[in-house]
Structures are given as structure tokens and as C-alpha cells.
């Protein structure tokens, strides 16, 4: 598993999806409601096992941080969208989650209004 390639792929897919959404719906500018979007990954293995520790290290190397529950890992705004549009950010999060799913992670895109 080439982590740098996965990280590059997920950020590129997210950025492209956010940009495409903004072009299609807002003429390429920022628009719509303000909000946040992120990707949540639930590790498949318990954290106190070798596999669990390795899995968490992989997530951390991809840029994820442990969420407030301590059971999942999150990557906020994987598209690095420069605006506030929750819809564009959400499109990016969905694309990033799809890349991670392709590589075997239990990933979900989430968003909320500001």
C-alpha cells in the first residue's frame, strides 16, 4: 500500500469534485450555504492489537486525527476548498471517501451547516 499515492489520489479527487460542483452550480465561485465537510474512517481492528495500531498509524500518516469519541478518525475538508460552500466541500468529502473505500477503508463523508 503506497500511502503517498493514496493521499495524493484522495486530495486530488476531492479538489476536482469540489471545483466541478462549484463550476456547475455557482459558475466557479463560492456560493450556497456555509458549512463544513469531512471524511470519517472507522478502523476495522481494535486499537490495542498490532493490526489496530498499524491501521491507526496509516490513518495518521494520511492526515486523519482521532475524533472526539476516540473510536473514529476524521479528515476535515479533504478538498482544501478555499470558500465556505458546504455543498462544494461535501462533494469533495464524498469523492475522498470513495477513494478510501476503493482502498479498503470504511470511510464516510459527513457535513454540517455553519
Residue, then its C-alpha position, 0 to 999 in steps of 0.5 A: x500500500x503506497x500511502x503517498x499515492x493514496x493521499x495524493x489520489x484522495x486530495x486530488x479527487x476531492x479538489x476536482x469534485x469540489x471545483x466541478x460542483x462549484x463550476x456547475x452550480x455557482x459558475x466557479x465561485x463560492x456560493x450556497x450555504x456555509x458549512x463544513x465537510x469531512x471524511x470519517x474512517x472507522x478502523x476495522x481492528x481494535x486499537x490495542x492489537x498490532x493490526x489496530x495500531x498499524x491501521x491507526x498509524x496509516x490513518x495518521x500518516x494520511x492526515x486523519x486525527x482521532x475524533x472526539x469519541x476516540x473510536x473514529x478518525x476524521x479528515x476535515x475538508x479533504x478538498x482544501x476548498x478555499x470558500x465556505x460552500x458546504x455543498x462544494x466541500x461535501x462533494x469533495x468529502x464524498x469523492x475522498x471517501x470513495x477513494x478510501x473505500x476503493x482502498x479498503x477503508x470504511x470511510x464516510x463523508x459527513x457535513x454540517x451547516x455553519 
